[in-house]
């Protein structure tokens, strides 16, 4: 047999082997393979461990019976939020739904419960989660800043989108359950609020909490202790997984630690406990909407240190990098049922996640936990001054300086500023300048439409002026 025939036989044998192996591969392809590869534009499935409505939830609940008034910062003892979600879904699904009126500003009925979010949240999040396929409704509502349910009306709810209040009328609404819940609500068990208060003789347009003493300070420590080398290594291993052996670690003179994989997936862990993850932005064919991006963000958090206790979605921003559009999700949390106000001296919030397409490219985490080793120093409450006694003249002087008013009328400016106040509440203020022995201080937060003024609730002195 000559060499030519041998080569032909070998070639024929190789073709037969290739055909056989190919057949085996096709046989072993999962049944849902083609569904998987073609699902690029489908909504990502929500992880079974993610309770979206426990994260997308109001920051506060305002109850006004017409005779009594209070504000709650959680509804753990009630079902206000769950009942409201049922009402919203019924209304959004109702074919008879009509937006009967549009009012300028934040308008509420005489008796109501109002659920306020930290900022305007895209209506798409609510509609997608509720599986409401009504694009015109999404366009008409736009955003949701608060939801108000009347205690006397039967067929309508109110949604404030940050600009206008929309009155939604739905024939199939059942408001009896939540209205009965509030009618039996015991206002005496909760914080009283004072109307007809004034600052230096000028009437406040909002009620203020009648509080005499509050736990202050609260000692906290950073969630991540950079001196715990085993824990720091575990964070890196949990993220990089099988690629960890190819990761480079750099220990900086400052004490910060940097992990780098392939010059892209970078984890910075700073001395104060801030974790900053960055990945390259890639051009994506998937133009994910805000709901899909939020689910991607929550799944990433769930797999990377988990979601903080008492955390909630506080802001959603549209962002652009390298010609790509995405979303930034900012999360906050509460301590002792009070919101935390972060000093704007630093840029970071408690938790920030940036998503482009279906990829998380930035993840910043700076959570402060109560330092239980100092619980003996956190037993006693401290007396606080009334919100009407804060040093408001300081605000007037700041306003004059900012506006460069040459011949100011102090009293006229003060009167206008007092009348512009939209909310006054207590919160804890986090300066967050070091990782240990840090204190959260009780403060009065005075809010206008453009500014947030932080006053020491013990002394009344201004701690910080913030732009909203």
Secondary structure, 3 states (H helix, E strand, C coil): CCHHHHHHHHHHHHHHHHHHHHHHHHHHCCCCHHHHHCCCCCCCCCCCCCCHHHCCCCCEEEEECCCCEEEECCCCCCCHHHHHHHHHHHHHHCCCCEEEEEEECCCCCCCEEEEEEEEEEEHHHHHHHCCCCCHHHHHHHCEEEEEEEECCCCCEEEEECCCEEEEEECCCCCCHHHHHHHHCCCHHHCCCEECCCEECCEECCCCEECCCEEECCEEEEECCCCCCHHHHHHHHHHHHHHHHHHCEEEECCCCCEEEEECCCEEEEECCCCCEEEECCCCCCCCCCCHHHHHHHHHHHHHHCCCCCCCEEEEEEEEEEECCEEEEEEEEEEEECCEEEEECCCCCCCCEEEEEECCEEEEEEECCEEECHHHHHHHCCEEECCCHHHCCHHHHHHHHHHHHCCCCCCHHHHHHHHHHCCCEEEEEEEECCCCCCCEEEEEEEEEECCCEEEEEECCCCCEEEEEEC
